């Protein structure tokens, strides 16, 4: 038994089996949630590389698995990351009960997550670029609307993500040369430039971001949001591995200044465009661009506190992304694919649960007080202002764009009742006449909604409860977490 087979091979097999069962939507959902939670709990309980005793039996989970001449390595220090990744996956799978995306979403979620974990575990680590490309290729069919020709967003997504792969692989040649000649400044410059360009494509740094809002508008919001959350998160962790491995990157002040500048630019572009958008799905896409910038700002602080903020922001971001995307999917289904604010004028009174959820997701993401993102966002602005006040101010203006976008969505969805004549709450007889299945669906929706609100408030009020666990994620890196 070895760790890569448990947390990479097994999820891939689960995905294939659930794909065969995708016709049974509710069964697939509950199996997926249970198995995702089991993988997270297993990472918490089972140490890697140590002897485990159960009764009279003793066994050991090896940390290495070899395939096609390459090694997949998951060490004991990686368990915190495995817990987080599969916990996040479980939350996205639970949200699918509400969003009701494509039936193949849950199988796709397992396979896609397994590939991302493999990208983090592969040795030599530069082969992660190939695994990212495989994940993108697998994602394309699930993003394509059923029975329709793929739109330009999907083609741009495939093109830009594929362009990042050769730059990362080519950087490996120069990195190998650096090991032989550590003092060769020309090789250092070339390797640094290639790594930067490759990660710019993979993270969709401006100007390689144009596919995000287009894809969000064309594809199912929930599946798109899942990719926009998981892919940049793992690619960012992969990028942190470069800082951890190479001292010439880690000790270069220009690298951190560049990360802060690019991060502020991303927040400004994402927030600025979100402020003027008239489509809920495109708003979600521009918010994702801004959140990538927020991650870069945290890393660009260049201290242990900054790396901790990166993981903190990542952990709480799902409580905004997932419900926002689920509610957007509900609105899209309810109004036959319509997500334009001009045509959703006052519709929040007809679908109040979905409308309120969209707004809470937006306001939590930008860091409104008492919501999930507030504590982490406030700590980021404090730390960033101490390092670079000008960058912090510029990023705050970008964050203001997210607020303007949220207020515009609030105004459009919940204009006075006079703009929504004939709208009334269903009476008891209408509710009871929906049928047993509809009542069960409504019950589960409210259960998920109430739990989400409670967790959001707990995260906002009591960050000290979960911060020590998030701090364990720093031990993935030998030097950055020191």
C-alpha positions, 0 to 999 in steps of 0.5 A, spaced: 500 500 500 502 506 498 500 514 498 499 515 491 495 509 490 490 511 495 490 519 494 491 519 486 489 512 483 483 511 488 480 517 486 481 516 479 477 509 479 472 512 483 471 517 478 470 512 472 465 508 477 461 514 478 461 516 471 458 509 469 452 510 475 451 518 473 444 516 471 442 515 478 444 523 480 442 522 487 446 516 488 452 518 485 452 525 489 451 521 496 456 516 494 461 522 491 460 526 498 461 520 502 468 518 498 470 525 498 470 526 505 473 519 507 479 521 503 480 527 507 479 523 513 484 518 511 489 523 510 488 526 517 488 519 520 493 515 516 500 517 517 505 516 511 511 512 511 510 510 518 508 503 521 500 503 523 498 498 528 491 495 528 490 490 533 495 484 531 496 487 524 502 492 522 502 495 516 506 501 513 503 506 507 509 507 503 510 514 500 512 513 493 509 510 487 513 509 480 510 509 473 513 510 466 519 512 469 517 517 473 515 517 481 509 520 484 511 522 491 506 524 497 510 525 504 507 525 511 508 533 510 503 533 504 497 530 508 495 537 510 494 539 503 491 532 501 486 534 507 484 541 504 484 538 497 479 533 498 475 537 503 474 542 498 472 537 493 467 534 498 464 541 499 463 542 491 460 535 491 455 537 496 453 544 493 452 540 486 445 537 490 443 544 490 446 547 483 444 540 479 450 541 474 451 536 468 450 529 471 457 527 469 460 533 474 461 528 480 465 523 476 469 529 473 470 532 480 474 526 482 478 525 476 480 532 475 482 533 483 486 526 482 490 529 476 491 536 480 494 532 486 498 528 481 501 534 478 503 536 485 506 529 487 510 528 480 518 527 480 521 531 477 516 536 478 516 539 472 512 534 469 507 537 472 506 541 466 504 535 462 499 533 468 496 540 468 495 539 460 491 532 461 487 535 466 485 541 461 483 536 456 479 532 460 475 538 462 474 541 455 468 536 454 465 537 461 465 545 459 462 544 452 454 545 453 450 539 451 448 538 444 451 545 442 458 547 438 463 549 443 464 557 444 470 561 443 471 561 451 473 553 451 478 554 445 481 560 448 481 556 455 485 550 451 489 554 447 492 559 453 493 553 458 496 549 452 501 554 451 504 554 458 506 547 458 512 548 453 515 554 457 515 550 464 518 544 460 523 548 457 525 551 463 527 544 466 533 544 461 536 550 464 534 548 471 538 542 470 544 546 467 544 551 473 545 544 477 551 543 474 553 551 473 550 554 479 553 561 478 551 561 471 547 568 471 545 567 463 541 560 465 538 563 471 535 569 467 533 564 462 530 559 467 526 565 471 523 568 464 521 561 462 518 559 469 514 566 469 511 566 462 509 558 463 506 560 470 502 566 467 499 562 462 497 557 467 494 562 472 491 566 466 495 572 468 493 579 464 493 579 458 492 571 458 485 572 462 480 573 456 478 566 456 475 566 463 469 571 463 467 568 456 467 561 458 463 563 465 458 566 460 458 560 455 458 554 460 455 551 466 457 556 472 458 551 477 462 547 473 466 553 470 467 556 478 469 549 480 475 549 475 476 556 476 477 555 483 481 548 483 486 549 477 489 556 480 489 554 487 494 547 485 498 551 480 499 557 485 502 551 490 506 548 484 509 555 483 510 556 490 515 550 490 519 553 485 520 559 490 522 553 495 527 549 491 531 555 488 534 560 492 536 565 487 528 565 486 527 565 493 532 571 495 530 575 489 527 582 491 525 583 484 521 577 484 516 579 490 516 586 487 513 583 481 508 578 484 505 584 488 505 589 481 502 583 477 497 581 483 495 589 484 494 589 476 489 582 476 485 585 482 484 592 478 482 588 472 478 583 475 474 588 480 474 594 474 470 589 469 466 586 474 463 593 476 461 594 469 458 587 468 451 586 466 451 578 466 452 574 473 456 569 470 461 574 467 461 577 474 463 570 477 469 570 471 472 577 473 471 575 480 476 569 479 481 574 476 481 578 482 482 572 486 488 570 483 491 577 484 489 576 491 493 570 491 499 573 488 499 579 493 499 574 499 505 570 496 508 577 494 509 579 501 515 574 501 514 572 508 512 566 512 505 570 514 504 572 507 504 564 505 500 563 511 495 568 508 495 565 501 493 558 504 488 562 509 484 565 503 484 559 499 481 555 505 475 560 506 474 562 498 470 556 497 465 558 502 464 564 497 465 561 490 461 555 491 454 558 493 455 563 489 456 559 483 450 554 485 445 560 486 447 562 479 446 556 476 439 555 479 437 562 476 440 560 470 436 554 470 429 557 472 430 563 467 432 558 461 439 560 461 438 568 462 443 571 467 443 578 464 441 583 469 437 587 465 433 581 464 433 579 471 430 586 474 426 584 480 427 577 479 430 576 486 423 576 489 421 570 485 427 566 487 429 569 493 434 564 496 438 564 490 438 571 489 440 572 497 446 567 496 449 570 490 449 577 494 452 574 500 457 570 496 460 576 493 460 580 499 464 575 503 469 574 497 470 582 497 471 581 505 465 584 508 465 584 516 463 578 519 462 574 513 467 568 511 472 572 507 473 578 512 478 576 517 483 573 512 482 579 507 483 584 513 489 581 515 492 581 508 491 589 507 494 590 514 500 585 512 501 588 505 500 595 507 506 594 511 510 592 505 508 596 500 502 601 501 502 604 494 500 597 492 495 596 497 492 602 496 491 600 488 489 593 490 483 596 495 481 600 489 480 594 485 477 590 491 472 596 491 470 594 484 467 588 487 463 591 491 460 596 486 458 589 482 455 586 488 451 593 489 449 593 482 447 585 482 443 587 489 439 593 485 437 589 479 435 583 483 431 586 489 428 592 486 422 594 489 416 590 488 413 595 484 417 593 478 415 585 479 408 586 479 404 579 480 409 576 484 407 573 491 410 568 495 407 561 494 401 559 499 401 552 503 397 549 498 401 550 492 407 548 496 404 541 498 402 540 491 409 540 489 409 533 490 414 529 494 420 529 490 420 537 490 419 537 497 425 533 499 429 537 494 426 544 497 428 541 504 435 539 502 436 546 499 434 549 506 439 544 510 445 546 505 443 553 505 442 554 513 449 550 514 452 554 509 450 561 513 452 558 520 459 556 517 460 562 514 459 566 521 463 561 525 469 562 520 468 570 520 467 570 528 472 565 530 478 564 525 483 562 531 479 555 531 482 553 524 488 557 523 493 552 527 490 547 522 492 551 516 498 553 519 500 546 518 500 547 510 506 551 510 510 544 512 509 542 505 515 547 503 522 545 507 524 553 507 518 557 506 515 554 512 521 555 516 
